[in-house]
Amino acid sequence: MHSARTGSLENPEVLENVPGHIIPILEREFDDFDTESTRFLKGELEGDEFIKFRLKQGVYGQRQPDVQMVRVKLPFGGVTPEQLDAFADGIEKYVPLRKGHITTRQNIQMHHVPLPDAAALIRELGDAGLSSREGCGNTMRNVTGDPRAGTLEGELFDITPYAGAYVRYFVRHETTQAMPRKVKTAFAATDEDNAITRIHDVAFVPKVNEDGVRGVEVRVGGGTSIMPRLAPTLYDFVELDNGDYLKVTEACMRIFDRQEWLRVNRARARIKVLIDKIGIDAFRDMVEEELQGDWVQDRDFSLDRILFEYDEEADAPAKPHTFATPNGDNREFTHFVQTNVQRQRQQGFSTVEVKVTRGDLTPDQLRGLAAIMREYCGGAARTTVHQNLILRWVRDESIYDVWRGLS
C-alpha cells in the first residue's frame, strides 16, 4: 500500500528522534527475508528474482559460493555505542572473518556471511535501530555527510536534521526501488565541502538567502568510475523547511527512473550520463515540467513527521573534575592533537578522529570504542568517507584520556 503523503511503502507514521535510529525498522521485512531465503535455498525461487529481493535488503552476493556481504547503512555516518556493541555481537556470532568494515560511504559491512545467518544478522542489528534496507541495488544508497556537521566554525546551520528527513522520505519510496542504477547523495556542512558533493548523483550545500531563510544549493549529475563528471548546479537556492528540496529531488528521481534507454548499459546507467547528453539547462527544464505534475499535489512535503531533531549537546559530558595529563609521552600526544583533533565551535569541546586501518574493526575494537564513546563524548560519533570514526563532543580536558584509551 502506497502512502499518498510521501510516496513511501508502509513507513511508520510516528518516527522517534532517537540517536542512531534514522531509518524506520519494519519487523515484517525480516520475516520476508527469512521466508524468501528459505525458498531460494530449497530451489523454490529463481536466482534472478531472489537477487533483486535481497539487494533491497542490503545483502550482496560474493564471488565465493554460498556466502553474502551484509551492508548496514549509517545515514551521515551516525552511530551509537549501543550500535557498536550490536555490531560486535553480530560479528562474533555470524561473521567468519570476525571483523566489520567501514566503507567510503560511511556504511559498515560484513563479509562471508552464510545466507541463513544473514537473515539472523540483519534482524538482530535491527533491534539496535540499524537498517540494511536499500544498502545495495538500484536504489537510493546510504546518504553521506560531513561527519563534523553541527560542530564547525562558519556553519550557517546544522544540516543534519534535513539529511535525516531526506533519508526518511526516500527509504522505501515507490520511485526509488528499481531505478536504472543506484543514486548516491551527500550533504555538505559548509562551503568547504568535506562531503565531496561534486562527485555525487545528488548533493546539497547549505545556504541562507537575503531573508534569512534556510536552503541549499542543489547539485546533480556527478560521479567517478566510467565517464567521471563533476556535478553541475541545478539550482542555486532551494528552500529546506518547506520541503522543496525533497520535491526537487523526487522530480529528478522520477525523470531518471523513466529513462529506459539508460537501462540498456548498466555501466552507463547513471543520472550523470543523462545530464552529460542533454546539458544541465535542458535537465532543469525537465525538472520544472515534472514539478507541474499531479503527483506534486498528492504529496505533503512538510518535515513535521520526518525531521531528525536530536540535541547532541544536551548529552555532552560535563567538565571532568580530574583528568590525566601527558607524562613522558608529550611528543606523541602533541602529534596526535595536531593530526586528529579539531576544536568545535562550541567552547570547551573538540572532535577526535580515530584512524581505522583499512576501515576494519574487530569485536573487541568495536566494544572498546563504544566504551570510550560512553565515557568521553556522550555517545556521539560518526563514520567518515575516509573509513575512520570521529568522536564528537569530547571535552578538551579529556583528549589525553581518549588518546590513551585508543592506544
GUBADO-158551 format. One record per residue: x, y, z of N, C-alpha, C in turn. Coordinates in pm, whole numbers, padded with zeros to 5 digits, always signed. Example, Ala and Ser with C-alpha at 12.3 -4.5 7.8 and 13.67 -1.06 7.14 Angstrom:
+01319-00569+00780+01230-00450+00780+01320-00330+00780
+01285-00225+00708+01367-00106+00714+01290+00003+00787
***
This chain:
+00084-00119+00000+00000+00000+00000+00088+00125+00000
+00065+00215-00092+00146+00336-00101+00082+00448-00020
+00166+00521+00047+00118+00638+00121+00116+00758+00029
-00001+00817+00010-00009+00936-00075+00068+01052-00014
+00089+01043+00117+00157+01153+00184+00301+01166+00138
+00373+01056+00130+00516+01065+00099+00559+00981-00020
+00472+00895-00070+00517+00805-00175+00599+00691-00122
+00602+00672+00010+00681+00565+00068+00597+00440+00085
+00664+00327+00099+00596+00200+00111+00587+00160+00258
+00473+00191+00320+00441+00146+00455+00543+00191+00560
+00595+00310+00550+00677+00363+00658+00588+00397+00776
+00636+00381+00898+00553+00413+01015+00514+00560+01016
+00399+00589+01073+00354+00727+01080+00424+00806+01189
+00473+00737+01292+00540+00804+01402+00687+00766+01400
+00773+00866+01389+00917+00843+01387+00978+00912+01508
+01039+00834+01595+01102+00890+01714+01242+00939+01682
+01279+01050+01742+01413+01104+01723+01506+01049+01830
+01550+00926+01807+01641+00856+01896+01777+00850+01828
+01885+00878+01900+02018+00874+01837+02041+00744+01761
+02086+00757+01637+02117+00640+01556+01999+00572+01491
+01877+00611+01528+01757+00546+01473+01697+00637+01366
+01753+00632+01248+01708+00720+01140+01609+00648+01050
+01646+00529+01004+01561+00453+00912+01460+00371+00992
+01331+00385+00963+01231+00305+01034+01256+00156+01015
+01245+00080+01122+01265-00064+01119+01129-00133+01106
+01114-00219+01006+00990-00293+00986+01017-00441+01010
+00959-00496+01114+00981-00636+01150+00939-00729+01037
+00837-00689+00964+00788-00773+00855+00896-00801+00751
+00984-00704+00729+01089-00724+00629+01185-00836+00669
+01211-00850+00798+01296-00959+00843+01226-01093+00823
+01096-01097+00851+01019-01220+00827+01021-01256+00679
+01003-01156+00594+01005-01181+00450+01141-01233+00405
+01248-01178+00462+01381-01224+00423+01402-01369+00465
+01357-01404+00583+01363-01544+00627+01290-01634+00528
+01168-01594+00492+01085-01675+00403+01148-01689+00265
+01189-01578+00206+01243-01582+00070+01378-01653+00066
+01460-01637+00168+01588-01707+00173+01566-01858+00178
+01471-01900+00259+01440-02043+00270+01389-02097+00137
+01301-02023+00071+01251-02065-00060+01364-02077-00161
+01455-01981-00160+01568-01985-00254+01657-02105-00227
+01688-02131-00102+01776-02243-00067+01711-02377-00100
+01577-02382-00101+01505-02504-00137+01485-02518-00287
+01527-02416-00363+01508-02421-00508+01371-02380-00553
+01293-02316-00464+01157-02276-00498+01150-02134-00553
+01263-02063-00555+01266-01924-00602+01383-01908-00698
+01355-01852-00817+01459-01833-00917+01566-01737-00866
+01691-01763-00909+01803-01682-00863+01788-01535-00894
+01747-01501-01017+01736-01360-01055+01632-01288-00970
+01523-01356-00942+01417-01295-00861+01467-01273-00718
+01540-01371-00665+01589-01357-00528+01696-01249-00518
+01779-01237-00620+01884-01134-00618+01823-00996-00603
+01720-00966-00681+01656-00835-00672+01599-00812-00532
+01545-00917-00474+01486-00905-00341+01593-00880-00236
+01699-00961-00236+01798-00949-00129+01880-00821-00139
+01900-00769-00262+01976-00645-00276+01906-00530-00205
+01773-00526-00215+01699-00419-00146+01712-00430+00005
+01745-00549+00053+01764-00568+00196+01910-00552+00237
+01993-00505+00144+02133-00477+00177+02221-00600+00185
+02180-00708+00118+02258-00832+00119+02309-00857-00022
+02440-00865-00034+02508-00865-00164+02582-00997-00184
+02572-01053-00304+02644-01176-00334+02794-01155-00345
+02870-01260-00316+03015-01256-00331+03058-01358-00437
+03183-01345-00483+03237-01443-00577+03243-01582-00514
+03268-01583-00384+03275-01710-00313+03135-01769-00300
+03119-01898-00322+02984-01958-00320+02923-01960-00181
+02792-01938-00177+02710-01961-00058+02735-01862+00056
+02802-01751+00028+02821-01650+00133+02782-01513+00079
+02751-01422+00170+02700-01291+00133+02777-01181+00205
+02769-01062+00149+02814-00941+00219+02689-00868+00267
+02688-00829+00393+02576-00755+00451+02620-00612+00475
+02549-00518+00412+02586-00376+00421+02480-00302+00503
+02522-00246+00614+02431-00173+00703+02452-00024+00682
+02343+00046+00657+02350+00189+00630+02361+00269+00761
+02454+00361+00762+02464+00458+00872+02444+00596+00812
+02320+00646+00808+02296+00777+00748+02387+00885+00808
+02453+00959+00721+02556+01059+00751+02657+01009+00855
+02673+00877+00863+02775+00816+00948+02739+00799+01093
+02620+00842+01134+02584+00841+01276+02575+00702+01335
+02639+00682+01450+02636+00552+01517+02648+00574+01667
+02585+00487+01744+02583+00499+01890+02667+00388+01953
+02702+00402+02082+02774+00293+02150+02697+00162+02148
+02566+00171+02168+02484+00050+02168+02488-00019+02033
+02494+00060+01927+02500+00001+01794+02637-00062+01766
+02744+00000+01814+02876-00063+01800+02879-00195+01877
+02817-00199+01993+02808-00325+02067+02729-00429+01989
+02620-00385+01924+02540-00477+01844+02620-00532+01727
+02698-00446+01662+02786-00494+01555+02883-00599+01610
+02943-00570+01725+03040-00663+01784+02975-00799+01811
+02855-00797+01868+02785-00923+01898+02753-00999+01769
+02700-00927+01670+02664-00991+01544+02783-01049+01471
+02894-00975+01472+03015-01022+01404+03068-01148+01471
+03068-01152+01603+03114-01272+01674+03028-01393+01642
+02899-01372+01625+02807-01484+01604+02800-01531+01459
+02810-01436+01364+02774-01471+01227+02881-01444+01121
+02988-01373+01154+03084-01330+01052+03214-01407+01068
+03245-01498+00976+03365-01582+00991+03495-01504+01002
+03505-01389+00933+03629-01311+00937+03645-01233+01066
+03540-01228+01147+03543-01160+01277+03583-01013+01265
+03527-00946+01167+03552-00802+01156+03440-00736+01077
+03419-00608+01108+03331-00523+01029+03416-00422+00955
+03359-00363+00850+03439-00277+00762+03365-00147+00737
+03427-00035+00779+03372+00097+00747+03401+00126+00600
+03299+00168+00525+03316+00190+00382+03333+00339+00350
+03363+00367+00225+03378+00505+00180+03244+00577+00169
+03134+00506+00195+03004+00571+00202+02949+00569+00345
+03039+00556+00441+03004+00566+00583+02916+00452+00632
+02905+00344+00554+02836+00224+00599+02929+00140+00686
+02874+00034+00743+02955-00076+00796+02905-00203+00730
+02997-00278+00671+02957-00401+00605+03040-00518+00657
+02982-00638+00640+03042-00761+00690+03041-00865+00579
+03149-00939+00565+03166-01030+00451+03162-01177+00493
+03140-01262+00391+03145-01408+00405+03040-01460+00503
+02924-01399+00502+02816-01441+00591+02728-01543+00518
+02712-01665+00570+02621-01761+00507+02480-01704+00502
+02406-01738+00397+02274-01678+00376+02180-01697+00496
+02168-01816+00554+02078-01828+00671+02120-01737+00786
+02251-01718+00803+02299-01630+00909+02275-01483+00877
+02274-01449+00747+02248-01310+00708+02110-01267+00755
+02013-01358+00745+01878-01327+00790+01876-01297+00940
+01946-01378+01017+01952-01356+01162+02029-01229+01196
+02135-01202+01121+02219-01086+01149+02143-00955+01130
+02072-00941+01018+02002-00814+00995+01887-00796+01094
+01828-00906+01138+01721-00895+01238+01777-00846+01372
+01888-00903+01414+01946-00864+01543+02000-00722+01540
+02059-00682+01428+02104-00543+01416+01985-00448+01414
+01875-00493+01356+01754-00411+01355+01703-00380+01495
+01725-00471+01589+01684-00447+01727+01758-00327+01787
+01875-00295+01730+01954-00180+01777+01927-00056+01693
+01826-00062+01606+01793+00054+01523+01876+00063+01397
+01946-00044+01361+02032-00044+01242+01958-00108+01126
+01970-00048+01009+01897-00097+00892+01990-00117+00773
+01967-00227+00703+02038-00252+00577+01947-00225+00457
+01829-00174+00482+01731-00152+00376+01789-00063+00267
+01788-00112+00143+01837-00041+00025+01985-00005+00036
+02059-00091+00105+02204-00073+00110+02271-00114-00019
+02200-00188-00103+02251-00233-00233+02140-00214-00336
+02167-00254-00459+02066-00248-00564+02051-00111-00626
+01955-00100-00717+01932+00024-00791+01837+00114-00712
+01887+00159-00600+01806+00231-00502+01877+00360-00461
+01817+00429-00366+01881+00545-00303+01975+00490-00194
+02104+00495-00220+02202+00435-00129+02221+00522-00004
+02312+00477+00083+02333+00550+00208+02363+00697+00182
+02297+00783+00256+02316+00927+00243+02434+00968+00330
+02536+01024+00267+02657+01061+00340+02655+01210+00374
+02746+01248+00464+02754+01388+00503+02882+01417+00578
+02908+01543+00597+03025+01586+00673+03010+01535+00817
+03103+01453+00865+03087+01395+00999+03101+01496+01113
+03146+01616+01081+03157+01721+01183+03042+01821+01175
+02942+01792+01095+02828+01884+01083+02769+01912+01221
+02740+02039+01244+02685+02080+01373+02790+02126+01473
+02918+02108+01439+03025+02147+01532+03125+02243+01469
+03106+02280+01343+03208+02352+01267+03195+02503+01278
+03307+02570+01285+03310+02715+01271+03264+02751+01130
+03187+02858+01119+03145+02904+00987+03021+02836+00932
+02962+02743+01008+02838+02681+00963+02723+02781+00965
+02643+02780+00860+02522+02862+00859+02417+02802+00952
+02409+02671+00954+02319+02596+01041+02360+02449+01030
+02307+02367+01119+02337+02223+01117+02247+02156+01013
+02309+02094+00915+02234+02031+00806+02178+01895+00848
+02224+01840+00961+02190+01703+01000+02039+01675+01003
+01956+01759+01065+01813+01727+01069+01751+01712+00929
+01799+01791+00835+01744+01786+00699+01795+01664+00623
+01917+01624+00651+01968+01499+00593+01887+01381+00645
+01855+01384+00775+01773+01278+00832+01635+01271+00769
+01573+01386+00746+01442+01389+00681+01450+01334+00539
+01557+01366+00469+01578+01316+00332+01586+01163+00332
+01662+01108+00425+01673+00962+00436+01536+00901+00458
+01461+00956+00553+01331+00900+00588+01230+00914+00475
+01242+01021+00399+01148+01041+00289+01169+00939+00179
+01293+00912+00144+01319+00831+00026+01338+00683+00053
+01357+00640+00178+01367+00497+00202+01230+00433+00176
+01231+00323+00104+01109+00251+00064+01020+00335-00028
+01072+00440-00085+00992+00525-00173+00962+00449-00302
+00841+00460-00349+00798+00383-00466+00880+00413-00591
+00935+00532-00603+01010+00569-00723+01154+00520-00719
+01206+00490-00601+01349+00461-00589+01378+00314-00564
+01285+00226-00596+01306+00084-00570+01373+00009-00684
+01358+00057-00805+01415-00015-00921+01452+00085-01030
+01537+00179-00995+01581+00281-01090+01680+00219-01190
+01716+00292-01296+01815+00237-01388+01945+00198-01319
+01980+00270-01213+02103+00240-01139+02093+00310-01004
+02189+00285-00919+02191+00344-00785+02204+00495-00791
+02163+00560-00682+02177+00705-00667+02246+00732-00533
+02355+00809-00540+02432+00843-00421+02411+00991-00388
+02384+01018-00261+02353+01153-00214+02451+01195-00105
+02486+01324-00104+02572+01378+00001+02522+01514+00046
+02540+01542+00175+02508+01673+00233+02636+01735+00287
+02673+01850+00233+02786+01926+00288+02740+02000+00413
+02836+02039+00497+02805+02120+00615+02838+02266+00592
+02940+02291+00508+02984+02427+00476+03031+02431+00332
+03068+02550+00286+03122+02563+00151+03255+02491+00134
+03320+02459+00244+03446+02385+00237+03424+02246+00177
+03304+02194+00195+03258+02073+00127+03343+01950+00155
+03350+01912+00281+03417+01787+00317+03333+01664+00283
+03212+01687+00231+03128+01575+00187+03154+01539+00041
+03239+01613-00027+03277+01587-00168+03152+01580-00256
+03070+01683-00249+02939+01679-00315+02948+01672-00467
+03053+01725-00525+03059+01732-00672+03070+01596-00739
+03103+01490-00665+03113+01359-00729+02992+01271-00695
+02881+01334-00659+02761+01260-00624+02651+01279-00728
+02558+01183-00730+02442+01195-00819+02356+01313-00779
+02333+01328-00649+02255+01438-00595+02328+01488-00470
+02337+01620-00455+02408+01672-00338+02356+01810-00301
+02382+01846-00175+02328+01970-00120+02435+02044-00040
+02437+02176-00057+02530+02262+00016+02446+02369+00086
+02459+02388+00217+02374+02482+00291+02390+02626+00244
+02277+02696+00237+02274+02838+00202+02168+02907+00288
+02181+03037+00303+02078+03120+00366+02055+03239+00275
+01929+03266+00238+01904+03376+00145+01896+03510+00218
+01870+03616+00142+01872+03751+00199+01763+03772+00304
+01661+03685+00305+01555+03695+00405+01581+03607+00527
+01697+03544+00530+01730+03458+00643+01670+03319+00635
+01618+03282+00518+01554+03151+00500+01660+03046+00472
+01648+02932+00538+01742+02823+00517+01714+02751+00386
+01820+02719+00316+01806+02646+00191+01934+02573+00157
+01938+02522+00034+02056+02451-00015+02078+02482-00162
+02203+02479-00202+02236+02470-00344+02224+02323-00382
+02155+02295-00492+02133+02158-00535+02226+02126-00652
+02305+02022-00636+02396+01977-00740+02354+01837-00786
+02354+01815-00916+02306+01688-00970+02397+01643-01083
+02427+01512-01086+02495+01456-01202+02644+01439-01192
+02695+01421-01070+02837+01394-01055+02863+01245-01043
+02989+01208-01050+03025+01067-01032+03165+01039-01080
+03221+00930-01031+03354+00888-01074+03339+00765-01164
+03426+00670-01153+03421+00547-01232+03421+00579-01381
+03338+00510-01457+03334+00532-01601+03276+00672-01628
+03336+00747-01716+03293+00882-01751+03282+00972-01627
+03392+01000-01560+03386+01086-01440+03336+01226-01473
+03249+01278-01386+03194+01412-01404+03177+01479-01268
+03196+01613-01268+03165+01692-01150+03021+01740-01162
+02945+01728-01055+02803+01763-01059+02784+01913-01080
+02712+01952-01185+02680+02094-01203+02569+02136-01108
+02553+02266-01093+02448+02319-01005+02315+02321-01079
+02217+02253-01022+02083+02254-01079+02008+02379-01034
+02015+02410-00905+01954+02532-00851+02050+02593-00750
+02060+02726-00754+02146+02796-00658+02085+02797-00518
+01951+02797-00512+01887+02802-00381+01751+02734-00387
+01734+02634-00300+01606+02567-00283+01577+02562-00134
+01456+02597-00095+01422+02602+00048+01423+02462+00111
+01455+02461+00239+01457+02337+00316+01329+02318+00397
+01295+02415+00481+01190+02394+00581+01052+02370+00522
+01029+02412+00399+00900+02383+00335+00904+02254+00254
+01017+02182+00258+01028+02054+00189+01058+02063+00041
+01089+02182-00009+01115+02196-00153+01233+02110-00199
+01332+02091-00113+01447+02011-00155+01409+01865-00178
+01309+01817-00103+01258+01682-00126+01179+01676-00257
+01100+01780-00280+01019+01787-00402+01107+01788-00526
+01211+01871-00525+01301+01881-00640+01373+01749-00662
+01418+01687-00553+01488+01559-00567+01395+01452-00622
+01272+01448-00574+01179+01348-00626+01154+01370-00775
+01144+01495-00817+01128+01522-00960+01246+01466-01038
+01367+01486-00987+01487+01432-01053+01481+01280-01060
+01439+01217-00952+01434+01071-00948+01327+01017-01042
+01215+01084-01052+01109+01040-01142+01155+01048-01288
+01225+01154-01320+01280+01168-01456+01382+01058-01483
+01473+01039-01391+01577+00936-01406+01515+00798-01422
+01414+00768-01343+01351+00636-01344+01284+00606-01478
+01241+00708-01550+01171+00688-01677+01265+00672-01797
+01394+00691-01777+01488+00684-01890+01522+00539-01922
+01434+00475-01996+01454+00332-02026+01582+00307-02104
+01626+00401-02185+01748+00383-02263+01871+00369-02173
+01864+00424-02052+01976+00411-01960+01988+00269-01904
+01881+00193-01909+01883+00057-01855+01954-00042-01948
+01981-00001-02069+02043-00092-02168+02186-00126-02130
+02262-00028-02084+02403-00046-02050+02422-00011-01903
+02437-00113-01820+02446-00092-01675+02561+00000-01637
+02672-00008-01708+02790+00071-01675+02766+00221-01695
+02670+00255-01780+02643+00396-01809+02505+00441-01760
+02444+00360-01677+02307+00388-01634+02304+00479-01512
+02360+00598-01526+02364+00694-01415+02305+00826-01460
+02259+00903-01363+02196+01031-01396+02294+01126-01462
+02423+01110-01433+02525+01196-01495+02530+01176-01647
+02498+01056-01694+02500+01028-01837+02388+01105-01907
+02271+01107-01844+02159+01184-01899+02195+01332-01905
+02249+01387-01796+02281+01529-01792+02395+01562-01888
+02491+01473-01900+02600+01496-01994+02548+01499-02138
+02447+01422-02165+02391+01415-02301+02309+01538-02336
+02225+01584-02244+02131+01692-02278+02172+01827-02220
+02262+01827-02120+02304+01952-02057+02219+01984-01935
+02277+02058-01841+02208+02088-01716+02089+02181-01738
+02094+02269-01837+01981+02360-01861+01860+02283-01911
+01882+02190-02003+01771+02108-02053+01716+02019-01942
+01804+01968-01859+01758+01885-01747+01676+01969-01650
+01718+02093-01626+01641+02182-01538+01502+02206-01596
+01493+02221-01727+01362+02236-01791+01275+02113-01766
+01336+01996-01772+01261+01873-01746+01211+01870-01601
+01294+01915-01509+01255+01919-01368+01139+02017-01348
+01149+02134-01410+01042+02233-01397+00910+02178-01450
+00916+02107-01560+00794+02046-01616+00742+01937-01523
+00832+01856-01470+00792+01748-01380+00723+01803-01255
+00768+01917-01209+00711+01977-01089+00569+02029-01110
+00523+02030-01234+00385+02069-01263+00291+01949-01263
+00345+01830-01240+00264+01709-01245+00168+01695-01129
+00065+01612-01150-00037+01591-01046+00022+01530-00919
+00131+01454-00934+00189+01388-00817+00229+01487-00708
+00265+01609-00749+00306+01710-00650+00191+01743-00556
+00070+01749-00611-00047+01781-00530-00085+01667-00437
-00044+01545-00472-00078+01429-00391+00017+01408-00274
+00120+01489-00267+00222+01471-00164+00217+01585-00062
+00252+01552+00060+00273+01653+00164+00422+01652+00194
+00491+01757+00156+00637+01762+00170+00681+01826+00303
+00587+01848+00393+00625+01909+00520+00719+01815+00596
+00804+01875+00677+00904+01798+00750+00861+01762+00892
+00736+01794+00927+00691+01778+01065+00717+01638+01120
+00688+01536+01041+00697+01398+01089+00836+01338+01071
+00913+01390+00977+01036+01319+00938+01165+01392+00972
+01157+01518+01016+01279+01590+01051+01348+01517+01167
+01480+01496+01153+01554+01428+01259+01613+01532+01353
+01546+01552+01464+01588+01654+01561+01635+01585+01688
+01764+01600+01715+01820+01543+01837+01932+01634+01885
+01925+01674+02010+02021+01768+02068+02139+01693+02127
+02245+01676+02049+02364+01607+02098+02428+01680+02216
+02424+01812+02211+02490+01890+02315+02431+01861+02453
+02302+01830+02455+02237+01801+02584+02296+01676+02649
+02349+01585+02569+02408+01463+02622+02560+01471+02631
+02616+01587+02597+02762+01601+02603+02811+01587+02747
+02930+01533+02766+02980+01511+02902+03007+01642+02976
+02989+01637+03107+03022+01752+03191+03173+01766+03202
+03216+01883+03240+03360+01906+03257+03412+01816+03369
+03517+01738+03341+03565+01644+03443+03631+01716+03560
+03613+01659+03680+03676+01717+03799+03825+01687+03801
+03860+01568+03753+04001+01530+03744+04028+01472+03606
+04148+01488+03559+04185+01434+03428+04336+01418+03421
+04378+01324+03338+04521+01295+03324+04586+01396+03232
+04717+01410+03246+04797+01497+03158+04917+01418+03108
+04978+01462+02997+05091+01387+02942+05201+01365+03045
+05256+01243+03041+05360+01206+03136+05467+01126+03061
+05564+01199+03006+05669+01133+02932+05632+01096+02790
+05507+01121+02751+05463+01087+02615+05409+01211+02545
+05457+01327+02586+05404+01453+02534+05424+01466+02384
+05538+01420+02331+05566+01435+02188+05463+01359+02104
+05436+01233+02141+05340+01152+02066+05200+01211+02079
+05166+01255+02198+05032+01312+02219+05016+01442+02142
+05117+01526+02142+05111+01652+02068+05090+01626+01919
+05158+01527+01866+05140+01492+01725+04996+01446+01700
+04941+01368+01791+04803+01321+01779+04707+01440+01776
+04726+01534+01865+04639+01652+01870+04648+01730+01739
+04768+01743+01685+04787+01819+01562+04721+01752+01442
+04715+01621+01440+04666+01548+01323+04524+01496+01336
+04476+01477+01458+04348+01407+01476+04242+01486+01552
+04276+01602+01605+04183+01677+01689+04146+01809+01622
+04017+01839+01624+03970+01967+01570+03875+02031+01671
+03902+02156+01706+03817+02226+01802+03678+02247+01745
+03578+02228+01828+03441+02257+01787+03412+02405+01807
+03306+02453+01741+03266+02591+01764+03205+02608+01903
+03163+02497+01962+03113+02501+02099+03234+02500+02194
+03248+02603+02270+03366+02621+02354+03386+02504+02450
+03510+02457+02457+03545+02351+02551+03534+02211+02495
+03490+02199+02369+03472+02067+02308+03555+02054+02181
+03588+01930+02147+03661+01900+02024+03607+01772+01962
+03633+01755+01833+03613+01626+01769+03748+01556+01761
+03745+01425+01775+03867+01344+01770+03849+01237+01663
+03937+01237+01564+03929+01138+01457+04011+01015+01493
+03944+00901+01490+04009+00773+01517+04045+00710+01383
+04173+00692+01359+04218+00630+01234+04197+00479+01244
+04123+00424+01148+04089+00282+01147+04162+00218+01029
+04255+00133+01055+04336+00072+00949+04247-00005+00852
+04250+00038+00726+04170-00022+00618+04020-00021+00648
+03979+00052+00750+03838+00056+00786+03789-00065+00862
+03879-00156+00899+03840-00282+00962+03840-00272+01114
+03735-00326+01176+03721-00324+01322+03680-00462+01372
+03750-00511+01473+03717-00638+01536+03611-00616+01644
+03549-00723+01692+03453-00705+01802+03513-00636+01923
+03635-00672+01961+03698-00607+02077+03719-00458+02052
+03760-00423+01931+03779-00282+01899+03647-00206+01900
+03543-00268+01847+03411-00205+01847+03363-00180+01989
+03380-00277+02075+03337-00259+02214+03424-00156+02286
+03553-00155+02254+03641-00056+02314+03603+00085+02274
+03570+00104+02147+03526+00235+02100+03393+00274+02165
+03303+00177+02180+03175+00205+02244+03196+00254+02388
+03290+00192+02458+03318+00233+02596+03375+00375+02601
+03465+00407+02508+03521+00542+02502+03411+00643+02471
+03322+00608+02379+03212+00698+02345+03124+00726+02465
+03092+00624+02541+03006+00643+02658+03072+00734+02762
+03201+00715+02781+03268+00787+02889+03307+00928+02852
+03343+00950+02724+03408+01077+02691+03335+01165+02590
+03232+01115+02523+03168+01204+02425+03016+01191+02422
+02959+01145+02531+02814+01140+02537+02752+01048+02434
+02831+00956+02380+02779+00858+02285+02771+00905+02142
+02829+01021+02110+02815+01078+01975+02937+01048+01890
+02916+00983+01776+03025+00956+01683+02968+00937+01543
+03052+00959+01443+03013+00937+01304+03131+00877+01227
+03099+00783+01140+03200+00731+01049+03228+00835+00942
+03340+00817+00870+03379+00913+00767+03396+00844+00633
+03399+00924+00526+03422+00869+00393+03566+00823+00376
+03650+00856+00472+03789+00808+00472+03802+00681+00556
+03688+00622+00591+03682+00494+00662+03738+00502+00804
+03721+00617+00864+03760+00637+01003+03636+00664+01087
+03656+00696+01214+03547+00728+01305+03580+00858+01378
+03483+00949+01380+03503+01076+01450+03419+01078+01577
+03487+01096+01690+03421+01114+01818+03386+01261+01834
+03263+01290+01866+03215+01427+01878+03193+01461+02025
+03199+01589+02057+03168+01638+02191+03263+01582+02297
+03389+01573+02261+03491+01533+02358+03537+01658+02433
+03534+01655+02564+03584+01767+02644+03734+01784+02618
+03776+01908+02603+03918+01933+02578+04006+01871+02687
+03957+01873+02810+04035+01816+02921+04048+01664+02910
+03961+01602+02830+03959+01455+02822+04034+01400+02701
+04087+01488+02618+04152+01441+02494+04267+01346+02525
+04345+01377+02626+04458+01289+02660+04407+01152+02706
+04302+01150+02786+04245+01022+02829+04192+00942+02710
+04130+01011+02616+04081+00943+02496+04198+00884+02418
+04304+00962+02403+04422+00914+02330+04481+00790+02396
+04489+00792+02528+04542+00675+02599+04448+00555+02582
+04317+00582+02584+04222+00473+02565+04233+00411+02427
+04253+00495+02326+04269+00445+02190+04399+00367+02175
+04502+00414+02243+04632+00347+02234+04626+00207+02294
***
